[in-house]
Amino acid sequence: MAPGLLILRQDINAPESPIMTPHVQITVEDIRQIAWTLVDLHGPQAIGYADEAVTDLDGQGKVEGADAWRALRSVMEDALAGRLDRTGSLSVH
């Protein structure tokens, strides 16, 4: 499975096994940085990791997580195609 995009925190009230709940605080700049990190580490294969994450999350009914990976995939495509600078203004539609 591809690396997760959600930031998780442990539920301290869980008795035995920790329950992980999503706690999302990701900015547009964070998305750019994550995209460039994945592209730098994995090159074009980063797109495959994003596709795998989307498929897995959709299969689990986790629509918001899948949508986040779709958005990240789009930003990675722009980075790979030379349409995204590492710095500067960025807008997400």
N, C-alpha and C positions, 0 to 999 in steps of 0.2 A: 504494500500500500504506500502511496505517496505521502510525503511529510504533511502534517496537518497545518491548516491555516488559522484555526481558532486558537486563541490563548485560553488555556484551561486552568482552573483553580480547584483545589481539593476541598470537598465539603467537610468541614471539621466536625460536623454533627453526625457523620456516618459512623455507626458502631464498629463494624468489622472491615468491610471492604470499602475503600474510598469511592465516593460517587463524584464523577467529574462533570461539572456543569460549564457550558460555554459562557465566557465573559469576553465580549468582543470590544476592543478599543483600537481599531486600526484606521490610520489616516491615509489619505491619498499618497502622501510622501512615503509612508510605510509600505504601501503596495508597490510603489516604484522600487524601493530598496529591496524588498523581498523578490520582486521579479528579476532585478539585475543580479542578485545573489544567486538565484537558481540558474539563470542563464550563464553566469560566470562559472558556476560549479559543474553544470550538466550540458551546456550548449543546447542544441536543438532538442535533445532528449527531455529537457524540462517541459516541453509541450506534452510529451507522452505521459509524464508524471501528473500533469494537470488533468489530462484526459482520464487517466486512471482514477484520480481522486473524484472527478465529477461522476464517473460511472458508479464508483463505490458508494458515494454519498447519496446519489439519486436512488440507488438500489435499497438504501437504508431509510429512504423517505426523508432525508435531511436536506430539504430544498435550499435553505439559506446557505448552508455550507457548500453545496454544489454550485450555487450562484456565485459565491465568493471565489471559488476556484475558476469558474468561467471568466470572471472579471480579471483575475490574475493571469489566466492564460492569454487573454487579449493583450494585456500589457506586455507580457513576455514576447508575444508575436511582434509587437511594435518594436521592442528592444532588438530582437533578432533581425528584423528587417531594416534597422537603422532609422526608424521613425521616432525613436524615443531617446532623448538625451539623459545622461545620468543626473543632471542638475537642471534647474530652471522651472518654469511654469508647467503645470500638468493639470489637466481637467479630465474628469471621468464622467461619461454620459451614460 
